[in-house]
Amino acid sequence: MITTYEEACAILEIMPMNEHAMKFKGFKVREIALKKLITIVYVINGGQIPSWGEIPTPKYHPMFIKDSFNPKDLLTFAGVKQSHVLIYIYPELLYTTEPLAEYAGKTFLRLYEQLYLNR
């Protein structure tokens, strides 16, 4: 199982984004994190992107809480949510199984912080 964005890029045989150049061009931290997570999720899902148009099948996404007891006020992994209906989340960020969503939520927590907290 992959543990970095760069590993996901290597599997897809694509060049990783130049984060410094993207920031220079005006991309926000959360936009860069979203692009990285979409690549990671695609690889973790084995090249599948769950769709709301397909036969109703469960889709999963990691859940987080903002930990106010953490001195840095960051996110803490809180579990996995199963969705059978349309939710307001990028389908590219949904996982095909609960264990994959849990793995990604724990492994890529810092990227989710960048996405949700813009840090």
N, C-alpha and C positions, 0 to 999 in steps of 0.2 A: 504494500500500500504506500502511496506517495506521502511525503511529509513536507514538501516545499512546492511553491509555484514553479520554480525552475525545473523540478523533476517532471511536473505535468507538461511543461513546454517541451522537454526532451522526449517524452513519450509521443507527443503530437508532432514532433520534429518541426517546431516553430521557434523563433527567436523570442526570448523573454523581452518584455517591455523595458525600455530605458526609463526608469522611474524619474530620474533626475531631469531628463529632457522633457518628460511629460509635465512635470511640475513647472518647468520653465515656460512651457507653452500655455499654462493656465489651468491644467487639470487639477481638480481638487483631490485631496487624499482619499475621500470616499469613492470618487470615480475610478481612481486607480485600483483601489481595493475591490470594487465591483468587477472590474475587468479581470483581475487575478482570480477572484472566486469563481467566476463563470468558467474559466479555463479549468480550474481545479475540480469543480463539480462535474464537468463534462468527462474528465478522465476518471474520477471516482465512480461515476455512473456507467462506466464502460462504453462511453460514446452515446449514451441515451440522454435526451432532454425530455423529462416528463411533460406531457401536454394536457391541457384541459379539454381538448377536443377528442381525446381517445376515450375508449370505453372506461367508465368510472373505475379507476384503480387508485388505491391510496398513494399519496405523495407525502413526503416527510421533510421537515425542516427543523434545524436546531433552534432551541429557545434559549434566551439569555435574560439575566436580570442585571440591573445596574447595581453594583455592590457599594452601597453608601458607607459601609464599614471599611472598605479598601481605601487606604490613604490616597491612591491615585484615582479613585472613583471610576473604576473600569468595570467591564462586564464579567459575569460569572456564568459558566455554562449551567443551564437549569433543566435540561432534558430535551426531549424530542416531541414535536407536535405532528400528529397525523391529520391530513386534510383530504377530504373527498370532494370538497366544493371549492369554487373559485375564491382565492384569497388575494389580497393585494400584496403580492410578492412576485418577483421575477420568476417565471417558470424555470429559468436557467439556474436558479438557486435551490431548486427542490431535488430531493434525493429519492431514489427508487426503493430504498429499504430503510427501516429504522436504524439498524446497526451502522449503515453508511452515514446517515445524518448525525448520529452520535459521535462517530469517529471524527467527522469533519468539524463538528461543533467544538470538540475538545482540541483537536490538532491545529485548527486554523483560527483559534479564538482571537488572536491579535488582528487578523485580517477582518474578522467580523466587527471588532472594536473600531477599526478604521472606517468600515462601512457605516455602522450605526451611530458612532460618536464623532466621526470626522476627525480622528486623531491619528 
